[in-house]
């Protein structure tokens, strides 16, 4: 599922409880249009380099943005292919 396909999702619920880390987590989930389960899976399975790119606060060039999008999409597809 590509990022654009996730554009109009209704299963993304932001759980900001007022903490700084909740706000950061919600910002990442909102940016990549992923829900809590997908976010948890990505955090558990992405490499340190991939996580650094996903949460990067700097302006990424086109090739890095493409790499991040491919990484997020790959990890979500991997999650969906796992048996329940």
C-alpha positions in Angstrom: 0.0 0.0 0.0 1.6 3.2 -1.1 1.6 6.4 0.9 -1.0 8.0 -1.5 -3.2 5.0 -1.0 -3.1 5.6 2.7 -4.2 9.2 2.2 -7.8 8.9 3.3 -7.5 6.2 6.0 -9.9 6.3 8.8 -8.2 3.8 11.1 -5.4 6.2 12.2 -6.2 7.5 15.6 -3.7 9.8 17.2 -3.3 9.1 21.0 -1.5 12.2 22.1 -1.7 12.2 25.9 0.1 15.5 26.1 3.7 14.2 26.4 6.6 15.2 24.2 7.2 11.6 23.0 3.5 11.1 22.2 3.6 14.3 20.1 6.6 13.1 18.2 5.1 9.6 17.6 1.9 11.2 16.4 3.7 13.5 14.0 5.6 10.5 12.5 2.4 8.5 12.1 0.6 11.4 10.6 3.4 12.2 8.2 3.6 8.6 6.9 -0.1 7.9 7.3 0.3 4.8 9.3 -1.6 3.5 12.3 -0.3 2.4 15.7 0.3 -1.3 14.7 2.2 -0.3 11.6 4.2 2.2 13.5 5.1 -0.4 16.2 6.1 -2.9 13.5 8.3 -0.4 11.7 10.1 0.6 15.0 10.8 -3.0 15.7 11.9 -4.1 12.3 13.6 -1.1 10.7 17.4 -0.7 10.8 18.9 2.2 12.7 19.7 3.9 9.4 16.1 3.5 8.2 14.7 4.9 11.5 17.0 7.9 11.3 15.7 8.7 7.8 12.0 8.1 8.8 12.2 10.5 11.7 14.7 12.9 10.1 14.1 16.6 11.0 16.3 17.8 8.2 15.2 18.5 4.6 15.8 15.4 2.6 16.8 15.4 -1.0 14.7 13.5 -3.6 16.7 10.3 -3.5 16.5 10.0 0.3 12.8 10.8 0.3 12.3 8.0 -2.3 14.4 5.6 -0.1 12.3 6.4 3.0 9.0 5.9 1.1 10.2 2.6 -0.3 11.3 1.5 3.2 8.0 2.4 4.8 6.0 0.7 2.1 8.2 -2.4 2.2 7.9 -2.8 6.0 4.1 -2.3 5.8 3.8 -4.9 3.1 6.0 -7.2 5.2 3.7 -6.7 8.1 0.6 -7.4 6.1 2.1 -10.6 4.7 2.7 -12.1 8.2 0.1 -14.6 9.4 -2.2 -13.5 12.1 
